[in-house]
């Protein structure tokens, strides 16, 4: 009780100095150093603790710091020989690129220049160092005041590392956090190739036979290999979500979540948190999303009745799903419906990818959804949706309820946008004319082309029908109190003083659809859903709409003859 959570803190020093609850991930340092590498790329979805872990590395290695107190009592402090050799013994250059974005290339480039200038400000001692070259000092000055040329910017990291190595007399440890954000944002906003040209040199030049570099650790979401950012990197290794290396250090294990909840006096909420925020499989280990767990535990500490919410949707590249659905040349609707209903699909996964989604194949796009956390691998022992193991393919599913809701919201928005962009004049005329035969045919056609979700529950059909009127200028009200009950959908056209009441039913079989339509109309009458509407309206139509999977049947009755 009285636990303090690290909300808003993604820097290790701040978390420890503020006495926040910290789940010990310092064993990562030992495991990292056990690998013989020059450049280590670690890819994980966003909000899985990459920045906090990288800042922990910076605090541990940085020669300018005395971090003993910050690591006291943590796992790594028990390894005295390692701490003696590595703790605060090496110059460290730590840069995050997560803020390098903008609506235009110029805006994003300015943010890159600002990030470099901030880094120069942090290492301002280099400007007065007698050990560095005069030529490097001049470049440093231009970068610090954001007056550097394009060449200065592209070679900034090489120059800074060279200056630090000269000043300290030791090679430099380079830490680059969220290295691929500039390219992801560039692709979203249409200046991908321009940003790629800069980032290729800015990062790629650092690890090409650089004696001033001790080693580099780089984090991001994707391994961008096609653009050759890591070409020429000696002793390069990559550890993605499928790798068993580091699989316990990014994300919370169930034991860690249980311990956190016990400390906060909220142990009874473990099942709900597991359903919503667990399910990611990294290298065979199941983990929770740390961002979600911390946010929801914070809400529960204020209100034990707080319901789980989508905390991830505002922090991730949720437009990835939309780009996937919008690709007309990719037949993915059936697979999306399988995933949304709780099933699994089996696909080839590629780990060397590009953010240039528009030229991606279906194979690339499923891979992107897997590597960015929207899909995860099915545990072999937990079943695979009827699939048998197949060489080169992975069985994938949606990891948890939060991501399933995110998918459903995206699909619903896609449907609304698609429908509102079509000419619906004929469809609306059929609704207002009571032409139920035409409505049955056209609505069934639309339903067949739509991605279904929530496994064909009645709420899905309700939202589907309401969405048919989106953006058309009508007043659409759902589940409003009318008469002696709640009407499913009411559509009003005030200008022409006409309205309709639509009652939606999910049928148990095709042979039940007509009966369900008639019962829906009787329900409208019996519960007097149209009583209030009829005041002042010249025409009110009653509709029963029955659905069974991808089939629809609509029956109409005019309440005013």
PyMOL commands that set and color helices and strands:
alter all, ss='L'
color gray80, all
select helices_A, chain A and resi 12-17+27-34+50-61+68-71+75-78+80-86+105-122+124-128+134-144+150-154+156-168+181-189+192-204+254-264+267-277+290-302+319-326+333-340+357-359+362-371+380-382+401-420+425-433+436-449+454-456+458-467+494-496+510-526
alter helices_A, ss='H'
color red, helices_A
select strands_A, chain A and resi 39-43+91-96+172-177+213-220+223-224+236-239+280-282+285-287+345-348+352-353+376-377+393-397+475-482+485-493+498-506+539-548+551-558
alter strands_A, ss='S'
color yellow, strands_A
deselect
rebuild
show_as cartoon
